[in-house]
Amino acid sequence: MSLFNVYPLNPIAITKAAGSRVWDDKGQEYLDMYGGHAVISIGHTHPHWVKRIEDQLHAIAFYSNSVIMPIQSQLADAINTISGKKDFQLFLCNSGAEANENALKLASFHTGRKKIIAFKKAFHGRTSLAVAVTDNPSIVAPVNETDNIIFLPLNDIAALQTCFAEQGDQIAAVIIEGIQGVAGIYEASDAFLQAIRKACDDYGAVYIADSVQCGYGRTGQFFAHDHAGVNADIYSMAKGMGNGFPIGGILIAPHIQAKFGMLGTTFGGNPLACAAALAVIEVMQKEQLIQTAKTNGDYLIQALKQIQGIKEVRGRGLMIGFEMDPSLQDIRKTLLNDFMVFTGEAKPNVIRLLPSLAITKNDIDLFLKRLQDAIALLQQKTI
């Protein structure tokens, strides 16, 4: 049986990982500056994370959400503490798409409305509602198409205000990434997030902060939206939450009420997933990784701005995108194949960096050296 061919694969088989390094089946070492799409938050196979999961596996790996699981409450308390959202409620699921799906559904339940505001170039996932609010028609199947989504330009306060003035009584929620990741690292301005908060308050809509990629300390705050000094009503989380173990969740403001059966999941919040997520928070706190992400991110951003061939650098903390001169459009392939560095990309010429929050300054310097060498190699080929 063959695998369903939906991924354009690099011809590299990764069989081992530790910290900010991965190795292929031939023993070749690579520097990981992408963390598997921002998933690796505390470093590959961190010893505390491994032990937490191993210990839990010896106790109980799974039971359904029909019984009390104390580890879920432990995780809720830990997230409340590290995020500062102390009165919020937690619903656990398995992925970022599922988190956004439940956030949108909950907003519609809460308001009794159907319309959702999303933004141009947004990516929120591939499930039914999550993909409907994703601005990429090529991945929206006909069955997912709906007239309930309104796409507005990012950071256009006037367009937001006009939309609410015309349709405010129909709008259930606004969903927005604090920094658009898949689009190429485009940040929502503080003023724009503040305007969303005010519009949602004025018209009774729900502010959903998609923090799947830009959350969990990646930007130097626990949630990227925190930089704007506003609270959302629902925060969606996944990716870095489990450091590679599948887990997602939504944090829900206290004014949104639960009722039996309104949301549900079979595997969400299972003991193994909760153990992995607790290990992540424990390491983040012990190693002060949120502050480290800010410090090292500032250092990396400033260094990138000095490199010839880079047109623009965007992002915060360790969520960074840099746009290359068109003549250097093969930089990602060159970094991977010639200099053994994994990075991400956004078409046409943006390189995305989403490394572990625990990446060292030495590894950052190594990346910068290899990047400059890769640029020099490409420039030499064009002469």
KETI-288432 format. One line per 3 residues: their letters; for each residue x, y, z of C-alpha. Coordinates in nm, 4 decimals, always signed. Layout:
N
A = X Y Z; ...
end
This chain:
383
MSL = +0.0000 +0.0000 +0.0000; +0.1313 +0.3467 -0.0868; +0.0957 +0.6620 +0.1176
FNV = -0.1563 +0.9170 -0.0079; +0.0689 +1.1589 -0.1922; -0.0215 +1.5034 -0.0539
YPL = +0.3165 +1.6170 +0.0803; +0.6068 +1.7408 -0.1368; +0.8800 +1.5559 +0.0503
NPI = +1.2471 +1.6327 +0.0940; +1.4393 +1.3082 +0.0252; +1.5643 +1.2939 +0.3844
AIT = +1.4635 +1.0342 +0.6441; +1.4999 +1.1802 +0.9951; +1.5538 +0.9067 +1.2533
KAA = +1.6984 +1.0859 +1.5574; +1.6721 +1.4245 +1.7262; +1.8054 +1.6117 +2.0286
GSR = +1.7856 +1.9779 +2.1216; +1.8128 +2.1825 +1.7997; +1.9678 +1.9010 +1.5981
VWD = +1.8223 +1.6177 +1.3900; +1.9989 +1.3279 +1.2157; +1.9027 +1.1304 +0.9091
DKG = +1.9275 +0.7558 +0.8548; +2.2791 +0.7991 +0.7159; +2.4024 +0.9743 +1.0309
QEY = +2.4100 +1.3226 +0.8752; +2.3464 +1.5977 +1.1308; +2.1211 +1.8981 +1.0550
LDM = +2.0557 +2.2229 +1.2405; +1.6810 +2.2576 +1.2971; +1.5665 +2.6190 +1.2639
YGG = +1.2042 +2.5250 +1.1980; +1.1042 +2.2883 +1.4761; +0.8569 +2.0958 +1.2616
HAV = +0.6311 +2.3984 +1.2012; +0.6864 +2.5637 +1.5432; +0.6043 +2.2422 +1.7294
ISI = +0.9359 +2.1865 +1.9082; +0.9165 +2.4416 +2.1868; +1.1648 +2.3070 +2.4448
GHT = +1.4014 +2.1131 +2.2182; +1.3774 +1.7678 +2.0638; +1.3567 +1.4783 +2.3129
HPH = +1.4154 +1.6978 +2.6181; +1.5014 +1.4550 +2.9040; +1.2333 +1.5909 +3.1400
WVK = +0.9693 +1.5652 +2.8673; +1.0715 +1.2081 +2.7853; +1.0618 +1.1040 +3.1523
RIE = +0.7245 +1.2680 +3.2137; +0.5688 +1.0730 +2.9250; +0.7469 +0.7511 +3.0199
DQL = +0.6320 +0.7729 +3.3833; +0.2748 +0.8426 +3.2734; +0.2823 +0.5518 +3.0303
HAI = +0.3582 +0.3171 +3.3198; +0.0573 +0.4524 +3.5123; -0.2224 +0.4975 +3.2566
AFY = -0.2063 +0.6036 +2.8937; -0.5738 +0.6584 +2.8147; -0.9253 +0.6715 +2.9408
SNS = -1.2222 +0.8627 +2.8073; -1.3524 +1.1992 +2.9263; -1.6366 +1.0237 +3.1090
VIM = -1.4306 +1.0133 +3.4303; -1.2341 +1.2595 +3.6404; -0.8708 +1.2900 +3.5323
PIQ = -0.6730 +1.4904 +3.7885; -0.3880 +1.5500 +3.5414; -0.6223 +1.7652 +3.3315
SQL = -0.6836 +1.9954 +3.6274; -0.3088 +2.0072 +3.6939; -0.2526 +2.1180 +3.3348
ADA = -0.5285 +2.3786 +3.3560; -0.3702 +2.5269 +3.6688; -0.0257 +2.5299 +3.5068
INT = -0.1541 +2.7054 +3.1917; -0.3494 +2.9579 +3.3982; -0.0339 +3.0408 +3.5928
ISG = +0.2101 +3.0701 +3.3026; -0.0356 +3.2538 +3.0752; -0.1726 +3.4911 +3.3368
KKD = -0.5294 +3.4079 +3.2276; -0.6208 +3.2957 +3.5778; -1.0018 +3.2958 +3.5533
FQL = -1.0167 +3.1306 +3.2124; -1.1508 +2.7799 +3.1480; -0.9730 +2.5056 +2.9512
FLC = -1.1096 +2.2678 +2.6890; -0.8579 +2.0123 +2.5625; -0.8446 +1.8614 +2.2145
NSG = -0.5796 +1.7224 +1.9784; -0.4634 +1.9803 +1.7232; -0.4637 +2.3427 +1.6185
AEA = -0.7327 +2.2950 +1.3568; -0.9519 +2.1244 +1.6163; -0.8853 +2.4052 +1.8635
NEN = -0.9952 +2.6687 +1.6127; -1.2914 +2.4559 +1.5075; -1.4145 +2.4387 +1.8652
ALK = -1.3422 +2.8077 +1.9262; -1.5566 +2.9110 +1.6284; -1.8334 +2.6691 +1.7204
LAS = -1.8333 +2.7912 +2.0800; -1.8513 +3.1555 +1.9679; -2.1544 +3.0743 +1.7546
FHT = -2.3219 +2.8886 +2.0413; -2.2497 +3.1801 +2.2756; -2.3804 +3.4557 +2.0484
GRK = -2.6455 +3.2678 +1.8496; -2.4933 +3.4200 +1.5349; -2.3331 +3.2831 +1.2163
KII = -2.0975 +3.5413 +1.0644; -1.7216 +3.5224 +1.1241; -1.4649 +3.7899 +1.0398
AFK = -1.1268 +3.6562 +0.9298; -0.8397 +3.8208 +0.7447; -0.6633 +3.8064 +0.4108
KAF = -0.3756 +3.5554 +0.4019; -0.4995 +3.3901 +0.7248; -0.4371 +3.0232 +0.7972
HGR = -0.6407 +2.8562 +1.0722; -0.6384 +2.4870 +0.9817; -0.7842 +2.2291 +0.7454
TSL = -1.1007 +2.1048 +0.9179; -1.4448 +2.2277 +0.8158; -1.4795 +2.5674 +0.9873
AVA = -1.1068 +2.6214 +1.0321; -1.0440 +2.5891 +0.6586; -1.3446 +2.8068 +0.5773
VTD = -1.1757 +3.0958 +0.7631; -0.8432 +3.0195 +0.5915; -0.7705 +3.2477 +0.2965
NPS = -0.6478 +2.9819 +0.0544; -0.9129 +2.8650 -0.1960; -0.6941 +2.5766 -0.3144
IVA = -0.7454 +2.3887 +0.0140; -1.1150 +2.4763 +0.0623; -1.3298 +2.1922 -0.0698
PVN = -1.6742 +2.2756 -0.2127; -1.8410 +2.1282 +0.0955; -1.6461 +2.3750 +0.3143
ETD = -1.7579 +2.6834 +0.1212; -1.9916 +2.9124 +0.3150; -2.1300 +3.2644 +0.2934
NII = -2.0776 +3.3097 +0.6674; -1.7118 +3.4186 +0.6405; -1.6073 +3.7803 +0.5816
FLP = -1.2433 +3.8323 +0.4828; -1.1011 +4.1769 +0.5606; -0.7538 +4.3243 +0.5041
LND = -0.5142 +4.2784 +0.7957; -0.4499 +4.5944 +0.9997; -0.7243 +4.7942 +0.8238
IAA = -0.9119 +4.9495 +1.1181; -1.1507 +5.1444 +0.8962; -1.2602 +4.8293 +0.7102
LQT = -1.3136 +4.6501 +1.0420; -1.5251 +4.9331 +1.1822; -1.7314 +4.9597 +0.8637
CFA = -1.7997 +4.5866 +0.8630; -1.9212 +4.5947 +1.2221; -2.1313 +4.9042 +1.1577
EQG = -2.3057 +4.7270 +0.8694; -2.3306 +4.3701 +1.0041; -2.2446 +4.3855 +1.3747
DQI = -2.5665 +4.2210 +1.4901; -2.4818 +3.9134 +1.2778; -2.1138 +3.8718 +1.3671
AAV = -2.0386 +3.5872 +1.6071; -1.6621 +3.6254 +1.6212; -1.3424 +3.7723 +1.4879
IIE = -1.0589 +3.5213 +1.4522; -0.7046 +3.6477 +1.4076; -0.3474 +3.5245 +1.4373
GIQ = -0.1295 +3.7580 +1.6431; +0.1314 +3.6970 +1.3748; +0.0271 +3.5310 +1.0500
GVA = +0.2672 +3.2405 +1.0114; +0.1904 +3.0536 +0.6896; +0.1368 +3.3858 +0.5087
GIY = +0.4988 +3.4827 +0.5678; +0.5180 +3.6343 +0.9207; +0.2862 +3.9349 +0.9086
EAS = +0.2098 +4.0897 +1.2466; -0.1255 +4.2301 +1.3547; -0.0552 +4.5771 +1.4909
DAF = -0.1288 +4.6601 +1.8533; -0.3771 +4.9278 +1.7411; -0.5588 +4.6755 +1.5210
LQA = -0.5930 +4.4165 +1.7979; -0.7180 +4.6898 +2.0313; -0.9741 +4.7908 +1.7675
IRK = -1.0920 +4.4295 +1.7418; -1.1351 +4.4147 +2.1190; -1.3427 +4.7348 +2.1183
ACD = -1.5597 +4.6258 +1.8242; -1.6284 +4.2877 +1.9849; -1.7220 +4.4592 +2.3115
DYG = -1.9472 +4.7126 +2.1366; -2.1348 +4.4548 +1.9291; -2.1290 +4.1494 +2.1562
AVY = -1.8989 +3.9412 +1.9353; -1.6275 +3.6969 +2.0491; -1.2584 +3.7782 +1.9981
IAD = -1.0731 +3.4554 +1.9097; -0.6950 +3.4784 +1.9343; -0.5474 +3.2063 +1.7149
SVQ = -0.2289 +3.1330 +1.9088; -0.1591 +2.7917 +1.7574; +0.1699 +2.8997 +1.6015
CGY = +0.2375 +3.2403 +1.7596; +0.1539 +3.1371 +2.1165; +0.3213 +2.9396 +2.3926
GRT = +0.6007 +3.1889 +2.4526; +0.7311 +3.2007 +2.0973; +0.7182 +3.5807 +2.0653
GQF = +0.8538 +3.6670 +2.4109; +0.5042 +3.6811 +2.5621; +0.2957 +3.3734 +2.6327
FAH = +0.0461 +3.4807 +2.3653; +0.1468 +3.7111 +2.0790; -0.1778 +3.9013 +2.1370
DHA = -0.0489 +4.0005 +2.4825; +0.1863 +4.2518 +2.3197; -0.1212 +4.4661 +2.2438
GVN = -0.2310 +4.4744 +2.6085; -0.5739 +4.3225 +2.5420; -0.7456 +4.0018 +2.6475
ADI = -0.9211 +3.7840 +2.3925; -1.2324 +3.5834 +2.4790; -1.0920 +3.2547 +2.3452
YSM = -0.7285 +3.1562 +2.2822; -0.6558 +2.8542 +2.0637; -0.3372 +2.6558 +2.1327
AKG = -0.1521 +2.3534 +1.9936; +0.1885 +2.3069 +1.8222; +0.4401 +2.4039 +2.0953
MGN = +0.1960 +2.2934 +2.3642; +0.3136 +1.9305 +2.3537; +0.6634 +1.9606 +2.2007
GFP = +0.5642 +1.7021 +1.9417; +0.3041 +1.5046 +2.1344; -0.0362 +1.5800 +1.9758
IGG = -0.2404 +1.8109 +2.1972; -0.4454 +2.1257 +2.1510; -0.6813 +2.3342 +2.3553
ILI = -0.8762 +2.6535 +2.3947; -0.8694 +2.8926 +2.6862; -1.2183 +3.0337 +2.7395
APH = -1.3104 +3.3553 +2.9232; -1.5282 +3.3117 +3.2332; -1.8317 +3.4885 +3.0834
IQA = -1.8732 +3.2095 +2.8255; -2.0786 +2.9359 +2.9870; -2.0470 +2.5613 +2.9325
KFG = -2.3261 +2.3109 +2.9017; -2.3141 +1.9344 +2.8728; -2.2533 +1.8094 +2.5204
MLG = -2.1753 +2.1419 +2.3510; -1.8150 +2.0317 +2.2828; -1.6553 +1.6905 +2.2972
TTF = -1.3548 +1.4783 +2.2035; -1.2421 +1.1185 +2.2408; -0.8662 +1.1590 +2.2666
GGN = -0.8422 +1.5218 +2.3811; -0.6866 +1.5649 +2.7239; -0.5695 +1.2052 +2.7522
PLA = -0.3166 +1.1418 +3.0313; -0.0159 +1.1033 +2.8011; -0.0911 +1.4295 +2.6221
CAA = -0.1387 +1.6112 +2.9522; +0.1893 +1.4734 +3.0846; +0.3704 +1.5980 +2.7752
ALA = +0.2081 +1.9414 +2.8060; +0.2920 +1.9667 +3.1759; +0.6540 +1.8802 +3.0997
VIE = +0.6666 +2.1619 +2.8440; +0.5447 +2.4199 +3.0948; +0.7771 +2.2915 +3.3650
VMQ = +1.0777 +2.3222 +3.1350; +0.9669 +2.6640 +3.0102; +0.9460 +2.7897 +3.3676
KEQ = +1.2673 +2.6284 +3.4923; +1.4744 +2.7382 +3.1923; +1.2997 +3.0783 +3.1549
LIQ = +1.2354 +3.0080 +2.7881; +0.9871 +3.2897 +2.7251; +1.2498 +3.5480 +2.8176
TAK = +1.5113 +3.3487 +2.6260; +1.2894 +3.3558 +2.3166; +1.2721 +3.7334 +2.3391
TNG = +1.6437 +3.7839 +2.4005; +1.7647 +3.5414 +2.1354; +1.4945 +3.6506 +1.8934
DYL = +1.5983 +4.0152 +1.9222; +1.9595 +3.9128 +1.8631; +1.8710 +3.7029 +1.5577
IQA = +1.6444 +3.9694 +1.4048; +1.9080 +4.2404 +1.4385; +2.1744 +4.0147 +1.2883
LKQ = +1.9534 +3.9239 +0.9919; +1.8946 +4.2922 +0.9171; +2.2689 +4.3335 +0.8582
IQG = +2.2972 +4.0604 +0.5947; +2.3137 +4.1623 +0.2296; +2.0590 +3.9893 +0.0116
IKE = +1.7838 +4.0067 +0.2739; +1.5227 +4.2671 +0.1741; +1.3064 +4.2683 +0.4883
VRG = +1.2945 +4.1002 +0.8301; +0.9622 +4.0535 +1.0127; +0.8458 +3.8984 +1.3384
RGL = +0.8949 +3.8900 +1.7142; +1.0912 +3.6607 +1.9393; +1.1591 +3.3298 +1.7673
MIG = +0.8830 +3.3683 +1.5080; +1.0771 +3.5297 +1.2257; +1.0405 +3.5695 +0.8521
FEM = +1.2922 +3.7276 +0.6179; +1.2313 +3.8113 +0.2558; +1.5110 +3.7373 +0.0106
DPS = +1.6128 +3.9159 -0.3053; +1.4518 +3.7287 -0.6005; +1.7968 +3.6268 -0.7250
LQD = +1.8310 +3.4213 -0.4037; +1.5021 +3.2344 -0.4337; +1.6772 +2.8973 -0.3973
IRK = +1.8154 +2.9845 -0.0533; +1.6000 +2.7332 +0.1355; +1.7092 +2.4423 -0.0855
TLL = +2.0701 +2.5560 -0.0624; +2.0556 +2.5801 +0.3167; +1.9134 +2.2294 +0.3408
NDF = +2.1122 +2.0462 +0.0751; +2.4497 +2.2210 +0.1004; +2.4600 +2.3495 +0.4585
MVF = +2.2333 +2.1021 +0.6449; +1.9879 +2.3555 +0.7896; +1.6122 +2.3046 +0.8087
TGE = +1.4038 +2.6202 +0.7618; +1.0496 +2.6952 +0.6515; +0.9239 +2.9085 +0.3676
AKP = +0.6371 +3.1189 +0.2402; +0.6051 +3.1806 -0.1311; +0.7651 +3.3351 -0.3177
NVI = +1.0857 +3.4348 -0.1358; +1.0301 +3.4295 +0.2423; +1.2257 +3.2073 +0.4789
RLL = +1.0497 +3.1292 +0.8069; +1.2395 +3.0545 +1.1272; +1.0562 +2.8806 +1.4133
PSL = +1.3284 +2.7090 +1.6158; +1.3059 +2.5667 +1.9649; +1.2697 +2.8343 +2.2313
AIT = +1.5722 +2.6699 +2.3932; +1.8015 +2.7259 +2.0966; +2.1393 +2.8545 +2.2079
KND = +2.3147 +3.1694 +2.0908; +2.5940 +2.9460 +1.9566; +2.3438 +2.7666 +1.7342
IDL = +2.2029 +3.0994 +1.6188; +2.5526 +3.2140 +1.5276; +2.6087 +2.8842 +1.3440
FLK = +2.2888 +2.9427 +1.1467; +2.3905 +3.2994 +1.0591; +2.7278 +3.1760 +0.9337
RLQ = +2.5692 +2.9038 +0.7205; +2.3111 +3.1503 +0.5867; +2.5830 +3.3915 +0.4770
DAI = +2.7763 +3.1059 +0.3192; +2.4628 +2.9906 +0.1355; +2.4009 +3.3426 +0.0024
ALL = +2.7629 +3.3651 -0.1140; +2.7334 +3.0285 -0.2918; +2.4173 +3.1365 -0.4755
QQK = +2.5690 +3.4687 -0.5712; +2.8741 +3.2912 -0.7060; +2.6542 +3.0677 -0.9222
TI = +2.4861 +3.3707 -1.0809; +2.8141 +3.5356 -1.1844
end
